[in-house]
Amino acid sequence: MSLLTEDALTLPQAARELPGKPNPSTLWRWTVRGIGGQKLETIKIGSKVFTTRQALSRFIERTQEPVRS
């Protein structure tokens, strides 16, 4: 993840971007515990934690179960 080439968001901003607007604590949990062994990429600058739109997309893609037909 590179803040210089990707669209940086704080966790509350990222939560507002997602469908259903999950609580920012949910994104924090994805950062710390992850889902199925996959964690949300973040970077801490000072006291603020950032992720990116692109990191959110990668996380969602990695955590989705394949569609069974």
Backbone torsions as a table, in degrees:
resi	resn	phi	psi	omega
1	MET	NA	132.8	179.1
2	SER	-128.9	118.3	178.8
3	LEU	-67.6	-19.5	-179.3
4	LEU	-77.9	-26.9	-176.9
5	THR	-113.4	-6.1	-179.2
6	GLU	-119.5	165.8	-176.3
7	ASP	-86.6	102.4	-175.4
8	ALA	-73.8	141.8	177.3
9	LEU	-141.8	143.8	168.4
10	THR	-72.6	165.7	180.0
11	LEU	-62.1	-41.0	175.5
12	PRO	-61.8	-39.2	177.3
13	GLN	-64.5	-42.3	179.8
14	ALA	-63.7	-39.2	179.3
15	ALA	-61.4	-39.2	179.5
16	ARG	-68.4	-22.6	-179.5
17	GLU	-78.8	-21.1	-174.5
18	LEU	-87.1	150.0	175.7
19	PRO	-61.0	139.2	-179.6
20	GLY	82.5	-7.8	178.3
21	LYS	43.1	69.8	178.9
22	PRO	-62.8	159.0	177.4
23	ASN	-65.3	143.0	177.8
24	PRO	-55.5	-27.0	178.0
25	SER	-65.1	-26.7	175.7
26	THR	-65.1	-43.5	178.0
27	LEU	-65.7	-35.5	176.3
28	TRP	-62.7	-42.8	178.5
29	ARG	-62.2	-40.7	177.1
30	TRP	-61.8	-32.4	179.3
31	THR	-71.6	-44.0	-174.2
32	VAL	-83.5	-50.2	-174.9
33	ARG	-99.4	-33.6	-177.9
34	GLY	76.4	-173.8	176.0
35	ILE	-132.8	122.1	178.1
36	GLY	56.4	35.8	179.0
37	GLY	84.4	-1.6	179.9
38	GLN	-105.2	128.7	179.4
39	LYS	-111.9	149.1	175.8
40	LEU	-72.2	128.6	179.1
41	GLU	-70.2	131.6	176.7
42	THR	-141.1	166.9	172.6
43	ILE	-140.2	141.0	179.6
44	LYS	-106.0	127.1	176.2
45	ILE	-123.3	112.1	-173.9
46	GLY	64.7	-124.1	179.8
47	SER	-101.1	2.6	-177.5
48	LYS	-103.0	142.3	177.8
49	VAL	-108.1	130.6	-178.6
50	PHE	-120.7	149.8	166.3
51	THR	-130.3	-172.5	178.2
52	THR	-132.8	161.0	175.4
53	ARG	-57.9	-40.7	-178.4
54	GLN	-67.4	-38.6	177.5
55	ALA	-65.3	-37.9	175.9
56	LEU	-61.6	-44.3	178.9
57	SER	-61.5	-44.7	179.2
58	ARG	-62.5	-42.7	-179.9
59	PHE	-61.8	-46.6	-179.1
60	ILE	-63.1	-43.0	178.7
61	GLU	-62.0	-41.6	-178.0
62	ARG	-70.7	-25.9	-174.8
63	THR	-98.5	-2.5	179.7
64	GLN	-81.6	137.4	175.0
65	GLU	-76.9	145.2	177.1
66	PRO	-63.3	143.8	179.5
67	VAL	-75.6	127.8	179.3
68	ARG	-99.1	132.0	179.2
69	SER	-105.2	NA	NA
